[in-house]
Amino acid sequence: MNLSATEKDLMIVNMGPHHPSMHGVLRLIVTLDGEDVVDCEPILGYLHRGMEKIAENRTIIQYLPYVTRWDYIATMFTEAITVNGPEQLGNIQVPKRGG
């Protein structure tokens, strides 16, 4: 394999995946030319806890606390997706709360 001089000088750095307790679970594959970033491939939503496997043996009420830990900045969004998704797929009409 013949690489040009500039291709030989490039360095690929794997930053992450960051710990799931951090805000925004993220992995970055960064290509550097010296101190300059020439490319960056972000990979969002990386989890190493096996949430799908945990969900197999729990009810939605038992699983919901796990959902809030996916990404601490977007907890309400992940809860809404987890609860509203099955309701919409199953065409389940949830009654409005009385007030």
Secondary structure, DSSP 4 states (H G I P E B T S, - for coil): ----HHHHHEEEEEE-PPPTTSSS-EEEEEEEETTEEEEEEEEE----S-HHHHHTTS-HHHHHHHHTTS-GGGHHHHHHHHHHHHHHHTT--PPPPP-
